[in-house]
Structures are given as C-alpha cells and as structure tokens.
Amino acid sequence: MRYIRVLFALFLFLTLAEAKNIRYAMSDMHTLSIKKSSLELALSYRLLNDTVDIFNFKKKELSSIGKKFGSIGDLNGYDLKLRYGIRDNLQLNFNFSLTGLDYIGNTLTNKKYDFYLRYHLLEDSFAFFNSGISLDVGYKKDSMDNFYLRDTNGINDMIKRVLPGTDAKLLYSDGIHKIDKNDPGPRTKGYYALFKGTYTPLKNDPYILMKDTYDNTYYIRALSGFYGDKYLFDYYIGYKKTTIKNTITTTDEIIRLAKGKGYDLYKVLDRSEKALFLGFNFSREFKDFIYEFNYEYDRYFRDSGLGYLNSNHIVRASISYKWSKRVLVSLGGKIMYRQFNGEIPYLYNRYTQTTFDHKYGYMKFGFTYIFK
C-alpha cells in the first residue's frame, strides 16, 4: 500500500493541462506516431494476489502447481514508459519494468528493458488504411540476479526433472524419526543427499542456484490500420529472435557427490529461439474515457525437446480517464493463455516447460503525463 500511495501522490502532483489524442493511452500498438518534440511519461503498477484475482487464476490455474520447479504465483511490479517525437514521423520509445514473481516459494526479480524506434512511412496513402504504415525496430532484455532455491520440495522436483527415473533426492532428518521408509533408522539432525541408495550427510545447507540468467531479443514490427476522430484500429505483424543465457547448478558439495555416482547437476541451458507474432489493437474515445483492447498471437520456433508449448495468446485491455488536459489515469489488465511463455524467455527451458500449461493474468493501473 505504501507504493500505491506514492504513485497516487505523484499523480496528484502532475495534474496539469491537456491530453491531445487517444494515441496517448496505454497501448503502444498505434501506427500513428506522436508529434515532433512531444514527450510522454507513463507510470503504472501491476499486481496479482488473492485480492485482485478477479478471474480466479490463482484458484483455478495455479493452486495445483505447488512448489514444483518453474512454478509461478503472485506478482507485483512497476512500469516506466517514455515516448518522444524526434520528428513528426519518427518516435523513440523506452520501456522499463521491474517485476517480483513468487517463484517456487521465493521471490524472483526480473528487470525488463525495451527500446525501439518507430518510423511512420506513409499516411493517407490507402483508401481503407488511412493511418498508412509504420515500422518498429527494437531490442528487449530480461535479466535477474542470482536466484537461490532453498525449499527442499522445489529442489527435489528439479532433481527429478534433471535426473528422471533415479532415486536421487535431498532429505532432512529431525534426529528422531526415519528420513524415509527405506532408511533403517533415525539419523543425526540435518540434510542428507540420496544417490543410488546411499544416504550422505551434508555439511552445508542445500540450494539450487540459477545464475548468469538473461535473454536478449531483437525484433522488427510493421503496423497499419485506420483512424477517425474518436477511434483507432491498428493491426501489426512482426518477427523476433532471442538468445537466452541460463545456468542451473547447486552446491559444490552436492555436485561432487552426484558426479561420484555418475550424475551431472551442473546444467548450462543456453539456447536461442525465433518467433512470429501478429495482433490488432482497437482504441475508442467516448467523452472523457478511452477504451482499448489488444489481442496478440505468438508462435515460437525452438530447438528439439523444447516444443511442449510453442504458442501463446495474449489479451490486454484498459480504460483511461482524462483527469486533466495533460493527464490520463488508467486501469487495465493482461491475460496470457500460456503464462509467461515467450514473455520472459529465460523462464522457459526443458525442465520448466510443462509448468507453463496454465493461464495467467494481472491487474494494472497508473497514469500518463504529456509534457508537450
């Protein structure tokens, strides 16, 4: 709630003069570019928890996942968006988001940078597509700090995925009871590693480490459509190529034990993928409100063994209110048919791909301020 109050205070501070056009609402999928020297700032807050779970995603889609490796729960995050008109037909966009995801019982923090140039090639050139054609060329990057998974259930689920069909796992002894039904008796309190029927006490607390994790995406997108005084209809198609860096490992002690039994628990998951995407965006202004609806379909092309989920359907919708002549206040949301499949590329790998078979969505609210 503290962060909500801060955003609201900023919003009150910035309520000045006039919103010029519905192209300044939440969506970026507009063929028309903003005018030369125009500068726009948008701040928003994103949230998914039990309070705002209006589509029951947590209950219907996520409750059965538990602490499996790759499972995602609640979300909160912040977005900063800047748009600047270099010329009447050339627009610079920069988006930054900081997202905290409940990931296997811990919090994973993702930083996303998105930078692109939009060049408005033509306008009023086609009878049915009077917004002409625009071309976006951009770069996106997702990254996270080293992520430590210390929950035993999550660790064991990861080991089961990496070493399928083995008895390998981690166990904890309370010093009173058996570790499991196959153990002959109580052991000293602490963690134990089980490899090929041998229980080995661990000197250090176990964890799984995801390190050196990020992805880089280069993309190109073409947009067209038509507009009137109170509406915009735009459609787009694009192509993107992503390289992903990701290493999953564990403590040196467990790696040595596993290696002695013929197992490898140091996994380099570097890869690349390509995607085609297309969609449409509709914006409608009615009195002091702007309504927007966006649909996108993504199709991914990945290496062998990574094709469990190769597509995603994404829906975004929002309502913006003209608080003053320069300020729009917005409330909206985003729904993904296959969770963050392709949205945060490094989360998807051969060990987590089966956890993406769930819908996911969140609420979003914020404001847009037009300086000029």
matplotlib code that plots the C-alpha trace (Angstrom):
import matplotlib.pyplot as plt

x = [0.0, 2.9, 3.9, 0.3, 0.2, 3.5, 2.1, -1.1, 0.8, 2.9, -0.3, -1.8, 1.4, 1.4, -2.3, -1.8, -3.0, -4.3, -4.4, -4.3, -5.2, -6.3, -2.9, -1.5, -3.4, -1.8, -1.2, 2.0, 0.3, -0.6, 0.5, 0.4, 3.4, 3.3, 4.2, 7.7, 9.1, 6.2, 7.3, 5.2, 5.8, 3.7, 4.0, 2.0, 1.8, 1.0, -0.5, -1.8, -2.8, -5.9, -7.4, -7.3, -7.6, -10.9, -10.6, -9.7, -6.4, -4.8, -7.6, -8.2, -4.8, -2.1, -3.3, -2.3, 1.2, 2.6, 6.3, 7.3, 10.4, 9.4, 6.0, 4.9, 2.5, 1.8, 3.1, 3.8, 5.7, 6.3, 6.4, 8.1, 7.3, 8.8, 7.8, 9.5, 8.8, 12.1, 10.2, 6.6, 7.2, 9.9, 9.2, 11.5, 10.1, 11.7, 10.0, 11.4, 9.7, 10.7, 8.7, 8.7, 7.3, 6.5, 8.7, 8.8, 8.1, 10.8, 10.8, 12.3, 13.0, 13.0, 14.2, 13.0, 14.3, 12.6, 13.9, 12.6, 12.3, 9.0, 9.2, 5.9, 6.5, 3.2, -0.1, -3.3, -1.9, -4.6, -8.3, -9.1, -5.8, -5.6, -3.0, -0.5, 2.4, 4.8, 7.9, 9.4, 12.9, 13.7, 15.7, 14.5, 16.4, 15.2, 17.6, 17.6, 20.0, 21.3, 18.3, 18.7, 16.0, 16.3, 12.9, 13.6, 10.4, 11.3, 14.9, 13.7, 11.3, 14.1, 16.4, 13.6, 13.3, 17.1, 17.6, 14.4, 13.9, 16.5, 16.2, 18.3, 16.9, 17.5, 16.2, 16.0, 16.4, 14.9, 17.2, 14.2, 12.4, 13.4, 14.3, 12.1, 10.6, 13.7, 16.1, 16.9, 16.7, 16.9, 20.0, 21.7, 19.7, 20.5, 20.3, 21.2, 21.7, 20.4, 22.2, 21.8, 20.6, 23.4, 22.5, 25.3, 25.1, 25.7, 28.0, 26.2, 22.6, 21.5, 20.2, 19.6, 21.2, 20.0, 22.9, 24.1, 20.4, 19.2, 17.8, 18.3, 15.7, 15.9, 12.7, 11.0, 7.3, 5.1, 1.9, -1.0, -4.7, -7.2, -8.5, -11.2, -11.7, -12.6, -11.1, -8.0, -7.9, -4.4, -3.0, 0.5, 2.9, 6.4, 9.4, 11.8, 15.0, 16.1, 19.2, 19.0, 21.7, 20.9, 22.8, 21.3, 23.6, 23.8, 26.4, 29.9, 29.4, 26.3, 27.8, 30.8, 28.6, 26.4, 29.4, 30.8, 27.6, 27.7, 25.2, 25.7, 23.8, 25.5, 23.3, 24.0, 20.7, 21.9, 19.8, 18.1, 14.6, 12.6, 9.1, 6.4, 3.7, 0.6, -2.3, -4.6, -5.4, -8.7, -8.9, -12.2, -12.7, -16.1, -16.5, -13.6, -12.9, -10.6, -11.3, -8.6, -8.5, -5.4, -5.0, -1.8, -0.9, 2.8, 4.3, 7.7, 10.3, 12.6, 15.2, 14.2, 12.8, 11.6, 8.3, 5.9, 4.2, 5.1, 2.4, 0.7, -2.5, -2.2, -5.1, -4.7, -7.5, -7.7, -9.9, -8.3, -9.8, -8.8, -8.2, -7.0, -5.8, -2.4, -3.1, -4.7, -5.4, -5.7, -6.9, -6.4, -5.2, -3.3, -4.2, -1.8, -3.1, 0.2, 1.6, 4.9, 5.7, 7.8, 7.1, 10.1, 12.0, 14.6, 11.9, 11.1, 13.5, 13.4, 12.9, 10.2, 8.2, 5.4, 4.7, 3.7, 0.4, -1.6, -3.4, -2.0, -3.0, -2.7, -4.3, -2.5, -3.1, -1.2, -1.2, 0.2, 1.5, 2.1, 4.7, 4.3]
y = [0.0, 2.4, 2.2, 2.8, 6.0, 7.2, 6.7, 8.5, 11.4, 11.7, 11.6, 14.5, 16.5, 16.1, 17.0, 19.9, 20.8, 18.6, 15.1, 15.7, 12.4, 8.9, 7.7, 8.6, 5.9, 2.7, 0.6, 1.0, -0.6, 2.5, 3.1, 6.9, 8.4, 11.3, 14.8, 16.3, 17.3, 15.6, 13.9, 11.5, 9.7, 6.8, 5.1, 2.1, -0.6, -4.3, -6.8, -10.3, -11.7, -13.1, -9.6, -8.7, -12.2, -11.4, -14.2, -16.8, -17.7, -18.5, -20.9, -22.5, -22.4, -22.1, -23.9, -27.4, -26.4, -26.0, -25.7, -27.5, -26.3, -23.4, -22.7, -19.0, -17.5, -13.9, -10.9, -7.2, -4.8, -1.3, 0.1, 3.2, 4.3, 7.2, 8.3, 11.1, 12.5, 13.0, 14.1, 14.0, 10.6, 9.3, 8.2, 6.9, 4.5, 3.3, 0.9, -0.4, -2.8, -4.3, -7.4, -9.5, -13.1, -15.6, -18.4, -21.8, -20.2, -17.5, -14.1, -13.8, -10.2, -9.6, -6.4, -5.8, -3.1, -2.4, 0.2, 0.8, 3.3, 3.8, 5.2, 6.3, 5.6, 6.6, 8.2, 8.7, 6.5, 3.8, 4.3, 1.7, 2.1, 5.9, 5.6, 4.3, 2.0, 2.2, 0.2, -0.6, -1.8, -2.7, -4.5, -6.1, -7.6, -9.6, -10.3, -11.4, -11.6, -14.9, -16.9, -19.3, -22.0, -23.4, -25.2, -28.9, -29.8, -27.5, -28.8, -32.4, -31.6, -30.0, -33.1, -35.4, -33.4, -33.3, -37.0, -38.7, -42.3, -42.2, -42.3, -39.1, -36.5, -34.4, -35.4, -33.8, -35.6, -34.2, -36.6, -38.6, -40.2, -42.1, -40.0, -42.1, -45.6, -47.1, -45.7, -48.3, -45.8, -42.3, -40.2, -37.1, -34.0, -32.2, -32.6, -35.8, -36.5, -39.8, -41.1, -44.8, -46.0, -44.2, -41.6, -39.0, -36.3, -32.7, -30.2, -27.2, -26.4, -27.3, -25.0, -24.8, -21.8, -20.1, -17.9, -15.8, -15.6, -13.2, -13.0, -10.6, -10.1, -8.2, -7.6, -5.8, -5.0, -3.5, -1.7, -0.3, 0.5, 3.3, 6.0, 8.6, 11.5, 9.2, 5.8, 4.0, 0.5, -0.9, -4.3, -5.5, -8.4, -9.0, -11.2, -11.6, -13.6, -14.3, -15.6, -17.0, -17.5, -19.6, -22.0, -24.2, -25.6, -26.5, -26.5, -27.8, -30.5, -31.9, -31.6, -33.7, -36.3, -36.6, -36.7, -39.6, -41.5, -40.7, -37.8, -34.2, -31.5, -28.6, -27.6, -24.9, -24.1, -21.5, -21.5, -19.4, -19.2, -17.3, -16.2, -14.7, -12.6, -10.7, -8.9, -6.0, -3.0, -1.0, 2.3, 4.2, 7.6, 8.3, 11.6, 11.7, 7.9, 5.9, 2.2, -0.1, -3.7, -5.6, -9.2, -10.9, -14.3, -15.5, -18.6, -19.8, -21.9, -23.7, -26.4, -30.1, -31.1, -27.6, -27.7, -28.6, -25.1, -23.3, -20.6, -18.0, -15.9, -12.5, -10.1, -6.6, -4.2, -0.9, 2.1, 5.5, 8.7, 12.2, 13.6, 16.9, 18.3, 16.5, 13.6, 10.2, 7.8, 4.2, 0.9, -2.3, -5.9, -8.5, -12.2, -14.8, -18.2, -19.9, -17.9, -16.1, -18.3, -16.0, -13.0, -13.8, -16.2, -17.4, -18.9, -21.5, -24.4, -28.2, -28.6, -26.0, -26.1, -28.3, -25.8, -23.2, -25.0, -22.5, -19.2, -16.2, -12.6, -9.4, -6.0, -2.8, 0.8, 4.1, 7.4, 9.1, 12.6, 14.6, 17.3, 18.8]
z = [0.0, 0.6, -3.1, -4.1, -2.0, -3.6, -7.1, -6.2, -4.7, -8.0, -9.9, -8.0, -8.4, -12.1, -12.9, -15.3, -18.8, -21.9, -23.4, -27.1, -28.7, -28.0, -29.3, -25.9, -24.0, -22.5, -25.6, -27.8, -30.8, -32.7, -36.3, -35.8, -34.2, -31.7, -32.9, -33.1, -29.7, -27.9, -24.6, -22.7, -19.4, -18.1, -14.7, -13.7, -11.0, -11.7, -9.2, -8.9, -5.5, -3.8, -3.5, -7.2, -8.7, -10.5, -13.0, -10.3, -11.9, -8.6, -7.6, -11.0, -12.6, -10.0, -6.9, -8.2, -9.1, -5.6, -5.3, -8.5, -10.2, -12.5, -10.8, -10.6, -8.1, -7.1, -9.0, -8.3, -10.4, -11.8, -15.3, -16.6, -20.2, -22.2, -25.7, -27.6, -31.0, -32.7, -35.9, -36.8, -38.4, -36.1, -32.5, -29.8, -27.1, -24.0, -21.5, -18.2, -15.8, -12.5, -11.6, -8.5, -9.1, -6.4, -8.0, -6.3, -2.9, -3.3, -5.0, -8.4, -9.5, -13.3, -15.0, -18.5, -20.9, -24.2, -26.6, -30.1, -32.9, -34.8, -38.3, -39.9, -43.5, -45.1, -44.2, -46.1, -48.9, -49.0, -49.1, -46.3, -44.3, -43.8, -41.0, -43.5, -42.5, -39.6, -38.9, -35.5, -34.9, -31.3, -28.7, -25.4, -22.5, -19.4, -16.6, -13.0, -10.2, -9.0, -7.7, -4.8, -4.3, -0.8, -0.4, -0.3, -2.2, -5.0, -5.1, -5.3, -8.1, -10.0, -9.4, -10.5, -13.8, -14.4, -13.4, -14.3, -13.2, -10.4, -6.6, -6.3, -3.8, -0.7, 2.7, 6.1, 9.4, 12.6, 14.6, 15.9, 13.0, 9.9, 6.9, 4.7, 4.6, 3.1, 5.8, 8.5, 11.4, 12.8, 11.8, 13.1, 12.6, 9.3, 5.5, 3.6, -0.1, -1.5, -4.6, -5.7, -2.3, -0.3, 2.3, 2.7, 5.3, 4.0, 5.7, 4.2, 3.7, 0.1, -2.6, -6.3, -8.0, -11.2, -12.3, -15.3, -16.4, -19.0, -22.6, -25.5, -28.2, -31.4, -33.3, -36.2, -36.4, -39.1, -38.2, -40.3, -39.8, -40.0, -37.7, -37.1, -34.7, -31.8, -32.7, -33.8, -35.3, -35.8, -36.7, -36.8, -37.6, -36.5, -36.1, -33.2, -32.4, -28.9, -27.3, -23.8, -21.1, -18.1, -15.9, -13.2, -10.5, -6.8, -4.1, -4.8, -2.2, -3.9, -7.4, -6.2, -4.6, -7.7, -10.0, -8.0, -8.7, -12.4, -12.3, -13.6, -11.7, -13.5, -16.4, -19.0, -20.7, -23.2, -26.4, -28.9, -30.3, -33.0, -33.1, -35.4, -33.9, -35.0, -33.5, -33.5, -31.2, -31.0, -29.2, -28.7, -27.1, -25.5, -23.6, -21.1, -21.3, -23.7, -24.1, -25.5, -26.5, -27.8, -28.9, -29.9, -31.1, -30.8, -32.5, -31.3, -33.1, -30.6, -30.5, -30.4, -27.0, -26.2, -28.2, -25.4, -25.7, -28.9, -28.9, -26.7, -26.9, -25.1, -24.3, -23.0, -22.1, -20.4, -19.5, -19.3, -17.9, -18.8, -15.4, -16.8, -20.1, -19.8, -17.5, -18.2, -15.4, -16.5, -15.2, -17.1, -17.2, -19.1, -19.7, -21.1, -22.2, -21.6, -18.7, -19.4, -22.4, -24.6, -22.3, -20.1, -22.4, -19.9, -17.6, -20.3, -20.5, -20.9, -17.2, -16.6, -19.9, -18.5, -15.8, -18.4, -19.2, -17.3, -17.8, -16.0, -15.7, -13.6, -13.0, -13.9, -13.0, -13.4, -15.2, -18.3, -18.3, -21.6, -21.2, -24.6]

ax = plt.figure().add_subplot(projection="3d")
ax.plot(x, y, z, "-o")
ax.set_aspect("equal")
plt.show()
